[in-house]
């Protein structure tokens, strides 16, 4: 799971790889992803380190069934289950190894390797008159592994403390003193309490996981409350548990430029340029469809450009016509040079119609400058250009930023332009993509005539897309790390 190192926040990952022992508590309500995160941490940082997973809730067979990817790490992660039947088998196994372990201890003493030690000071105090088999086994395993490092996950604190009538703060303090500080163990506690408790002040670091459900859409958030001695550059992230794997959704900022790989179109459907989105739409967008994407006001123009790039590139790659009414701040020359990185200039020129309301002078045969013209005249030309385009190109894509249209024309004239061309579109093999912003006056009418309706938003610096027609879960949009931009991945937020 080496590539999955990119699935955790950078600050957290570097903290988890510290050589010195530390304690981390992962808190959150049931189903928030605590166990998934803890197991993934073991798979990432426990490659050459002995790992112990002490569970009070779930057996090894259930774990492997729930997390099939964990099977390949079974030799690296020792799973202890807090149940009498399992513990009796563990004792049997430990007795069989007693001679070998004793010899190992003698060798350590001879070579004076053992500079760390397991302290039982607080264990003896808190469990004086109690038989704590699972804790004894943990201490023994840690001790036998010295001077090598051990990573310990306890899932959950409440499962242990309720059994032995201990306070959670006492138990975490015991592990902190006996194992973390004395033997450099890295201890990870899982707690079902997602509110402040005394044990929070005992541990070195603290993470909260939470999830909310809105109209059947799930949204998960990781919050880093503290990493002792470590700077936190970003404190909260959206994440998903797709396919049983914990994955942080990172902001789209730094990225490499890759090669564009055109997406195959199936049964005459239009590809969005994103394979996962095509699958969600049963192969792609039906010809003759009007698609509206409502874009949150806080989504930057650069992000919007990134999101629509696969759609535009796949249109050029399949030799379809592209009519574009751009978002403000996208000059004609910039558009051509931007996409010329992947598409030859002659293909762009032969397929593009660029309707530009910011320019009053045309800069090429496919550059239609409508800036500075009378509104009625410009509106009439706009309608004529689209009708001519749909007639000329048997299969084409129109991308129109209707936030610009409403600002320029006002809602009534903007809607007139939309309705005048929609009937022609519906009877064609072409597709129109409309971009709007929340609060626009034309939105109710746009919603009524849309065959597909999506919303593009940002939360916790992640970019999310979800469907209203058809209804979908939240999807996070990320740049493919291996292939580079403009190749995008669509990740279900589950």
NORUR-V948903 format. One record per backbone hydrogen bond with DSSP energy under -1.0 kcal/mol. CO is the residue of the C=O (numbers start at 1). NH is the residue of the N-H. If there is no record, write none. Layout:
co->(CO:CO)
nh->(NH:NH)
This chain:
co->(2:3:4:7:9:10:11:12:13:15:22:23:24:25:26:27:29:33:34:35:36:37:38:39:40:41:42:50:51:52:53:54:55:59:60:61:62:63:67:68:70:71:73:73:76:78:80:81:83:84:85:86:87:88:89:90:91:92:93:95:97:98:99:100:101:102:103:104:105:106:107:108:113:120:121:122:123:127:132:133:134:135:136:137:138:139:140:141:145:149:150:151:152:153:154:155:156:157:158:160:161:167:168:169:170:171:172:173:174:175:175:176:178:179:179:182:186:187:188:189:190:191:197:198:199:204:205:206:206:207:208:210:212:214:217:219:220:221:222:223:226:227:235:237:238:240:241:242:247:251:256:266:270:274:275:276:277:278:279:285:286:289:290:290:291:292:293:294:296:300:301:302:303:304:308:309:310:311:312:313:314:315:316:321:322:323:324:325:331:332:333:334:335:336:339:339:344:345:346:347:348:351:353:354:356:359:364:366:368:370:374:375:376:377:378:379:380:381:382:383:384:385:386:387:388:389:395:396:397:398:399:400:400:401:401:402:403:404:405:406:410:411:412:413:414:415:416:418:421:422:423:425:430:431:432:433:434:435:436:437:440:442:443:444:445:446:452:453:453:454:455:456:457:459:462:463:464:465:466:467:469:474:475:476:478:480:484:485:487:489:491:492)
nh->(5:6:7:248:13:14:15:16:17:18:187:205:189:207:191:209:32:37:38:39:40:41:42:43:44:45:46:151:78:153:80:155:82:63:64:65:66:67:70:71:73:74:76:77:51:53:55:83:87:88:89:90:91:92:93:94:95:96:97:98:101:102:103:104:105:106:107:108:109:110:111:113:115:124:125:126:127:130:136:137:138:139:140:141:142:143:144:145:148:50:186:52:188:54:190:56:160:161:162:164:166:171:172:173:174:175:176:177:178:179:180:181:119:183:185:117:152:24:154:26:157:28:200:201:203:228:25:225:226:27:223:221:219:217:214:212:239:210:237:208:206:230:224:222:249:247:244:245:240:253:485:269:285:278:279:280:281:283:282:270:289:432:451:452:434:454:436:456:299:304:305:306:307:308:312:313:314:315:316:317:318:320:319:397:353:399:355:401:335:336:337:338:339:340:342:343:348:349:350:351:352:322:324:368:370:371:367:354:356:373:378:379:380:381:382:383:384:385:386:387:388:389:390:391:392:393:321:431:323:433:325:402:435:404:405:406:407:408:409:410:414:415:416:417:418:419:420:422:425:426:427:428:288:398:291:400:293:402:295:440:443:446:447:448:449:450:292:468:469:294:466:296:464:462:459:477:457:475:455:472:453:493:465:491:489:484:487:258:480:478:476:494)
